[in-house]
Amino acid sequence: MPDLELEYPLALLALLLLPLILRLRQRTRSRLPFPSVGIHLRGLQPGWWKRYYDSLIFAAVFVCLITALANPGYSRRSVEQYIESKWIMLTLDLSGSMRRQIDRFSRLTVGDIALDGLESFVDLRREGDYIGLVAFSSFARLLAPLTSDRALLKRKLDLVRSQNRSRIYRELGAGGGTNASEAVWLALSVFFSMLPEEKRLSTGEIDGLRQFLLGEPGTLLDIPLKLRRGGLGTGMAVILFTDGRIEPRLRAHVRRGQLPNLVNIITLMKALNLRFYIIAIGGQVDEAVTEAMNPITGQPPVGRIFPLAKGFDREQIEQIYQEIDALEANRNLIRATVRPRWTRPWFITAALGLILIGMGLRTLPGYRKY
């Protein structure tokens, strides 16, 4: 039997007023429904239905309207299939170091080169693949959730180009820091939100998992069992475009301990079989991150680090794409959710139908009241 829930359950208390309303309605009527007749004319006395049909219809309309206000809903299972699809979250560094010019003869910045690479990567993906976008500096922002709309992704990329000077670009560029760990955690949270409802983490469980990620590198992670069995892994990857000047955790925030440790996040991705790729443009990746990316003996690698020259071209991006594409194996991804199907329109329609029936009966000679 499907689960039943009420949007406004307290509205049903109004049904307790129905007997009182019917009593007042009967007492305030200006005319009797039918005249009294003698015993010898008892055969002309109207039946029970003719005498009380208007009160019954009134009560039924009242019940329908109150029930519509309460709005009962029953669960309906919805299954979405993503056949031969990959889910890729692109994370773009917009820190101060990414605003450096690639050389003194060009106005292009390192960030512009990274954006060209991102746009080329979007063009290379298959039609059915889902791509999301996160940009970060001192803080991270989700610019686009997982979507197959390439035009939308390109419009979002244009917002963070230095030439356009958009509000988002100014906000992200104001901090100047490199909070890569928060950006990667935000990308993982997008994957968590795509899990089936029965396997999705609660707010408390997500917060508890994040608390473990705040510790020093190598902290033992307590991963919820339903997350391990949640279907994450193959076909899902996070790609970080940066100049390589990233640290496991910002030094300015070490004492406050409010930022996830990137090394611990990589450890979590290994445990969940997620892929993580770093495209470092003209820079060196932190040694602790490089060591964390090394595969564990007997297990597949979590990903790779791709060092690139500042002036790389589309062919280099295509080569990286092909390597990433070869490392990942497609599979059928299924997401099942249970959503309530509200019944308010049905009860409103029923109330209107009963009103029309009552008005129609009043027009019939046998149901007129004098």
C-alpha positions as CSV (number, residue, x, y, z in Angstrom):
1,M,0.0,0.0,0.0
2,P,1.5,3.4,-1.0
3,D,2.6,5.7,1.8
4,L,0.1,8.5,2.6
5,E,1.0,11.9,3.8
6,L,-0.8,15.2,4.4
7,E,0.6,18.6,3.5
8,Y,-1.4,20.4,6.1
9,P,-2.8,17.8,8.5
10,L,-4.2,20.3,11.0
11,A,-6.7,21.4,8.5
12,L,-8.6,18.2,9.1
13,L,-9.6,19.6,12.5
14,A,-12.1,21.8,10.7
15,L,-14.2,18.7,10.0
16,L,-15.2,18.8,13.7
17,L,-17.2,21.9,12.9
18,L,-19.4,20.1,10.3
19,P,-22.1,18.9,12.8
20,L,-22.4,22.4,14.2
21,I,-22.6,24.0,10.8
22,L,-25.3,21.6,9.7
23,R,-27.3,22.3,12.9
24,L,-27.1,26.1,12.4
25,R,-28.0,25.7,8.8
26,Q,-31.1,23.8,9.7
27,R,-32.2,26.3,12.3
28,T,-31.7,29.4,10.2
29,R,-33.6,28.2,7.2
30,S,-36.4,30.6,6.5
31,R,-38.7,27.9,4.9
32,L,-39.5,24.3,5.7
33,P,-38.2,21.9,3.1
34,F,-41.6,20.3,2.7
35,P,-45.0,21.1,4.3
36,S,-46.5,18.8,6.9
37,V,-49.3,16.4,5.7
38,G,-52.0,14.4,7.4
39,I,-52.1,10.7,7.9
40,H,-54.4,10.2,4.9
41,L,-51.8,11.9,2.7
42,R,-48.8,10.1,4.1
43,G,-48.2,8.5,0.8
44,L,-47.3,11.9,-0.7
45,Q,-44.6,12.5,2.0
46,P,-41.2,12.8,0.3
47,G,-38.7,10.0,0.9
48,W,-35.5,10.3,3.0
49,W,-33.3,11.2,0.1
50,K,-35.5,14.0,-1.2
51,R,-35.8,15.5,2.3
52,Y,-32.1,15.5,3.1
53,Y,-30.2,15.5,-0.2
54,D,-29.2,19.2,0.0
55,S,-27.7,18.7,3.5
56,L,-25.9,15.6,2.3
57,I,-24.5,17.4,-0.7
58,F,-23.5,20.4,1.5
59,A,-21.7,18.1,3.9
60,A,-19.9,16.3,1.0
61,V,-18.8,19.6,-0.5
62,F,-17.5,20.8,2.9
63,V,-15.5,17.5,3.4
64,C,-14.0,17.8,-0.1
65,L,-12.9,21.4,0.4
66,I,-11.3,20.7,3.8
67,T,-9.6,17.6,2.5
68,A,-8.3,19.6,-0.5
69,L,-6.9,22.1,2.0
70,A,-5.1,19.3,3.9
71,N,-3.9,18.0,0.5
72,P,-3.3,14.2,0.9
73,G,-0.5,12.8,-1.1
74,Y,0.6,9.3,-1.9
75,S,4.1,8.1,-2.8
76,R,4.9,7.5,-6.4
77,R,8.2,5.9,-7.4
78,S,10.1,7.6,-10.2
79,V,13.0,5.9,-11.9
80,E,15.5,7.8,-14.1
81,Q,18.0,5.9,-16.2
82,Y,21.2,7.4,-17.6
83,I,22.3,4.9,-20.1
84,E,26.0,4.9,-21.1
85,S,26.4,8.2,-19.3
86,K,29.3,9.7,-17.4
87,W,29.0,12.3,-14.7
88,I,31.9,14.7,-14.7
89,M,32.3,17.7,-12.3
90,L,34.7,20.3,-13.6
91,T,36.3,22.5,-10.9
92,L,38.1,25.7,-12.0
93,D,40.7,27.6,-10.0
94,L,40.0,31.4,-10.1
95,S,42.6,32.4,-7.4
96,G,45.0,35.3,-7.7
97,S,47.7,33.1,-9.2
98,M,45.4,32.2,-12.1
99,R,45.2,35.8,-13.1
100,R,48.9,35.9,-14.1
101,Q,49.7,36.6,-17.7
102,I,51.1,33.6,-19.6
103,D,54.0,35.9,-20.9
104,R,54.8,39.6,-21.2
105,F,53.7,39.6,-24.8
106,S,50.2,38.3,-24.3
107,R,47.1,39.6,-22.5
108,L,45.9,36.1,-21.9
109,T,46.0,34.9,-18.3
110,V,46.6,31.4,-17.0
111,G,42.9,31.3,-16.1
112,D,41.9,32.1,-19.7
113,I,43.9,29.2,-20.9
114,A,42.2,27.0,-18.3
115,L,38.8,28.2,-19.5
116,D,39.7,27.4,-23.1
117,G,40.6,23.9,-22.0
118,L,37.3,23.6,-20.1
119,E,35.4,24.7,-23.2
120,S,37.3,22.2,-25.3
121,F,36.6,19.5,-22.8
122,V,32.8,20.2,-22.9
123,D,32.9,20.0,-26.7
124,L,34.5,16.6,-26.6
125,R,32.0,15.0,-24.3
126,R,29.4,12.6,-25.6
127,E,25.8,13.8,-26.0
128,G,24.5,11.7,-23.1
129,D,27.2,12.7,-20.6
130,Y,26.4,15.0,-17.7
131,I,28.8,17.7,-16.7
132,G,28.7,20.1,-13.8
133,L,30.8,23.2,-13.0
134,V,32.4,24.5,-9.8
135,A,34.5,27.7,-9.6
136,F,36.6,28.6,-6.6
137,S,39.1,30.9,-5.1
138,S,39.0,31.5,-1.3
139,F,35.5,30.0,-1.4
140,A,33.7,27.7,-3.9
141,R,30.5,28.2,-5.8
142,L,28.4,25.7,-7.9
143,L,27.9,27.4,-11.2
144,A,26.1,24.5,-13.0
145,P,24.7,21.2,-11.6
146,L,25.1,18.0,-13.6
147,T,23.5,18.7,-17.0
148,S,23.8,17.6,-20.7
149,D,23.1,21.2,-21.9
150,R,26.4,22.2,-23.4
151,A,25.1,25.7,-24.3
152,L,24.3,26.3,-20.7
153,L,27.8,25.2,-19.6
154,K,29.4,27.5,-22.1
155,R,27.3,30.5,-20.9
156,K,28.5,29.7,-17.4
157,L,32.1,29.6,-18.5
158,D,31.7,33.0,-20.1
159,L,30.7,34.4,-16.8
160,V,34.1,33.7,-15.2
161,R,36.3,35.0,-18.1
162,S,38.4,37.9,-17.1
163,Q,37.4,39.9,-20.1
164,N,33.7,39.9,-19.2
165,R,34.3,41.1,-15.6
166,S,31.0,39.6,-14.4
167,R,29.7,39.9,-10.9
168,I,30.5,36.2,-10.2
169,Y,34.0,36.7,-11.5
170,R,34.6,39.7,-9.3
171,E,33.2,38.0,-6.2
172,L,35.3,34.9,-6.7
173,G,38.4,36.9,-7.6
174,A,38.1,39.1,-4.5
175,G,39.4,36.5,-2.1
176,G,42.4,35.5,-4.1
177,G,43.0,32.3,-2.1
178,T,43.1,28.7,-3.4
179,N,40.4,26.7,-1.6
180,A,40.6,23.6,-3.8
181,S,39.6,21.3,-1.1
182,E,36.2,23.0,-0.5
183,A,35.6,23.0,-4.3
184,V,36.2,19.3,-4.6
185,W,34.0,18.6,-1.6
186,L,31.2,20.6,-3.2
187,A,31.6,18.6,-6.4
188,L,31.3,15.3,-4.4
189,S,28.2,16.7,-2.7
190,V,26.6,17.0,-6.1
191,F,27.2,13.3,-6.6
192,F,25.7,12.5,-3.2
193,S,22.6,14.4,-4.1
194,M,22.1,12.2,-7.2
195,L,21.8,9.0,-5.1
196,P,18.4,7.3,-4.8
197,E,16.4,8.6,-1.9
198,E,16.8,5.5,0.2
199,K,20.6,5.7,-0.1
200,R,20.9,9.4,0.1
201,L,22.7,10.8,3.2
202,S,20.9,12.9,5.7
203,T,22.2,16.4,6.6
204,G,23.6,15.1,9.8
205,E,25.5,12.3,8.1
206,I,27.0,14.6,5.5
207,D,28.0,17.0,8.3
208,G,29.6,14.1,10.2
209,L,31.5,13.0,7.2
210,R,32.8,16.5,6.6
211,Q,34.0,16.7,10.2
212,F,36.3,13.7,9.5
213,L,37.7,15.5,6.5
214,L,38.7,18.5,8.6
215,G,41.4,16.5,10.3
216,E,45.1,16.2,9.5
217,P,46.2,14.1,6.5
218,G,45.7,10.4,7.0
219,T,42.7,10.8,9.4
220,L,40.7,7.6,9.6
221,L,37.5,8.2,7.7
222,D,34.1,6.9,9.0
223,I,32.2,6.4,5.8
224,P,28.4,5.6,6.2
225,L,27.6,2.1,5.0
226,K,24.8,3.2,2.7
227,L,27.2,5.6,1.0
228,R,29.6,2.7,0.3
229,R,26.6,0.8,-1.2
230,G,25.1,3.9,-2.9
231,G,26.3,3.2,-6.4
232,L,29.0,5.8,-6.6
233,G,32.1,5.1,-8.5
234,T,32.5,4.0,-12.1
235,G,31.6,6.7,-14.6
236,M,32.0,9.5,-12.1
237,A,35.0,11.9,-11.9
238,V,36.1,15.3,-10.7
239,I,38.5,17.2,-12.8
240,L,40.4,20.1,-11.3
241,F,41.9,22.8,-13.5
242,T,44.5,24.8,-11.6
243,D,48.0,26.3,-11.9
244,G,49.1,23.7,-9.5
245,R,49.5,26.0,-6.5
246,I,47.2,24.1,-4.3
247,E,47.7,22.8,-0.7
248,P,46.0,20.1,1.3
249,R,44.5,22.9,3.4
250,L,44.9,26.7,3.4
251,R,47.5,27.7,6.0
252,A,45.4,30.7,7.0
253,H,42.6,28.5,8.1
254,V,44.5,25.7,9.8
255,R,43.9,27.0,13.3
256,R,40.2,27.4,12.7
257,G,39.9,23.9,11.2
258,Q,37.0,24.8,9.0
259,L,38.3,23.6,5.7
260,P,38.4,19.9,4.5
261,N,41.8,18.5,4.0
262,L,42.4,17.7,0.3
263,V,44.5,14.6,1.1
264,N,41.6,13.2,3.2
265,I,39.1,14.0,0.3
266,I,41.3,12.1,-2.1
267,T,41.3,9.2,0.4
268,L,37.5,9.3,0.5
269,M,37.4,9.2,-3.3
270,K,39.6,6.2,-3.3
271,A,37.3,4.4,-0.9
272,L,34.2,5.3,-3.0
273,N,35.9,4.4,-6.3
274,L,35.5,7.9,-7.6
275,R,38.1,9.3,-10.1
276,F,40.0,12.6,-9.5
277,Y,42.2,14.3,-12.2
278,I,44.3,17.4,-11.8
279,I,45.2,19.4,-14.8
280,A,48.1,21.7,-13.6
281,I,48.9,24.5,-15.9
282,G,52.5,25.6,-15.7
283,G,52.8,24.8,-12.0
284,Q,53.8,22.1,-9.5
285,V,51.2,20.3,-7.4
286,D,51.7,20.1,-3.7
287,E,53.9,17.1,-2.7
288,A,51.3,15.8,-0.2
289,V,48.6,15.8,-2.9
290,T,50.9,14.1,-5.3
291,E,51.6,11.4,-2.8
292,A,47.9,10.9,-2.0
293,M,47.2,10.4,-5.7
294,N,49.5,7.4,-5.8
295,P,47.6,4.1,-6.1
296,I,47.3,1.7,-3.3
297,T,48.9,-1.7,-4.0
298,G,46.4,-4.0,-5.5
299,Q,43.8,-1.2,-6.2
300,P,43.1,0.9,-9.3
301,P,44.5,4.4,-9.3
302,V,42.2,7.3,-8.1
303,G,43.3,9.3,-11.2
304,R,46.2,11.2,-12.6
305,I,48.0,14.6,-12.5
306,F,48.5,16.1,-16.0
307,P,51.2,18.9,-16.0
308,L,50.7,21.2,-18.9
309,A,52.7,24.1,-20.4
310,K,51.1,27.5,-20.2
311,G,50.4,27.7,-23.9
312,F,48.8,24.3,-24.5
313,D,46.5,23.8,-27.4
314,R,43.3,21.8,-28.1
315,E,45.3,18.8,-29.2
316,Q,46.7,18.5,-25.6
317,I,43.2,18.7,-24.2
318,E,42.0,16.0,-26.6
319,Q,44.9,13.8,-25.6
320,I,44.0,14.2,-21.9
321,Y,40.3,13.6,-22.7
322,Q,41.1,10.3,-24.5
323,E,43.2,9.1,-21.6
324,I,40.5,10.0,-19.1
325,D,37.9,8.4,-21.3
326,A,39.9,5.2,-21.5
327,L,40.4,5.1,-17.7
328,E,36.7,5.3,-17.1
329,A,34.2,2.6,-18.0
330,N,30.6,3.5,-18.8
331,R,27.7,1.8,-17.1
332,N,24.0,2.2,-16.7
333,L,23.2,4.6,-13.9
334,I,19.8,4.4,-12.4
335,R,18.3,6.9,-9.9
336,A,15.0,6.0,-8.2
337,T,13.2,8.6,-6.2
338,V,9.9,8.5,-4.3
339,R,7.8,11.7,-4.6
340,P,4.4,12.4,-3.2
341,R,1.6,12.9,-5.7
342,W,-0.8,15.5,-4.3
343,T,-4.5,15.0,-4.7
344,R,-5.8,18.5,-4.0
345,P,-7.0,19.1,-7.6
346,W,-9.1,15.9,-7.4
347,F,-11.0,17.0,-4.3
348,I,-11.5,20.5,-5.6
349,T,-13.0,19.0,-8.8
350,A,-15.2,16.7,-6.7
351,A,-16.5,19.6,-4.7
352,L,-17.3,21.6,-7.9
353,G,-19.0,18.5,-9.3
354,L,-21.2,18.1,-6.2
355,I,-22.2,21.8,-6.3
356,L,-23.3,21.4,-9.9
357,I,-25.3,18.2,-9.0
358,G,-27.0,20.0,-6.2
359,M,-27.9,23.0,-8.4
360,G,-29.2,20.6,-11.0
361,L,-31.4,18.7,-8.6
362,R,-33.0,21.9,-7.4
363,T,-34.2,22.6,-10.9
364,L,-36.2,19.3,-11.1
365,P,-39.9,19.5,-10.1
366,G,-39.7,16.5,-7.8
367,Y,-36.8,18.1,-5.8
368,R,-38.1,21.7,-5.5
369,K,-38.7,22.9,-2.0
370,Y,-41.5,25.2,-1.1
